[in-house]
């Protein structure tokens, strides 16, 4: 059950991962995906976006494409299956979405991909003082501090979390009020396995800006992962309607299952199913939660739905085994 928490790690760490080479082209087919890339804060199109589409089956192949100047993109001639999309653009954090379930002949609506500006971008001071300084978040700092932040950002992207922490901590005493640096350092702590330190910084970032839904979602899920169930659910349940995406709902439910609270987990899996009834994951985990709660008959229709939606998946194979034991 913990394996799906990798979705949370992907969202939190936003690490740049090179797409694997593929030896065949078994990802080709008669389907298509279309969408557009926008700036999350302004809603304006993002220019220079590049997308890597990778199918989760077979040789793990897929095309690399570039979005148009207006942010729109389309890819044709792809197979049905479960697709992941990585999106890069100059000046923005890596965006990873998926899996997107595409059935044969299905025409999904355009996929809106929102990009977050990169964390902590040093800006040259308008008027250079006698000693070289730059501005970060409106605060003038030495070049050494700015270099530490920039190096930390690169190390974080390379998944070198301990090294990133060392660089960020050089800058933190000077920039302790910078919310973006708190967030970046929290991500590095989480990647290094220091969950409690990550929670402290995320809590500070969230309190400094309660409208930051990304910080709220990640803080809530980390609190659940750390066993602080009431605190985590309080933050997540206070989010505005529509804030939680499919993966966030699934991760919240899984965290509750791992803490032996299947009834609470079922609520989040049901919300995930309501958000996208064509993805099998919600049914799969809700079925497991029902079994954990001792309600095996309630699990049966969900497990059957998994087999219907994703007959070739590993989850479908497990669902068949569970169904054998349900009378």
Buried (B, 14 or more C-beta within 10 A) or exposed (E): BEEBBEBBBBBBBBBBEEBEEBEEEBBBBEBBBBBBBBBBEEEEBBBBBBBBBBBBBBBBBBBEBEBEEEBBBEBEEBBBBBBBBBBBBEEBBBBBBBBBBBEEEEEBEEBEBBBBBBBBBBEEEEEEEEEEBBBBBEEBBBEEBBBBBBBBBBBBBEBBBEBBBBBBEBBBEBBEEBBBBBBBBBBBBBBBEBBEBBBBBBBBBBEEEEEBBBBBBBBBBBBBBBEBBEBBBEBBEEBEEEEBBBBBBBBBBBBBBBBEBBEBBBBBBBBBBEBBEEBBBBBBBBBBBBBBBEBBEBBBEBBBBBBEBBEEBEBBEBBBEBBEEBE
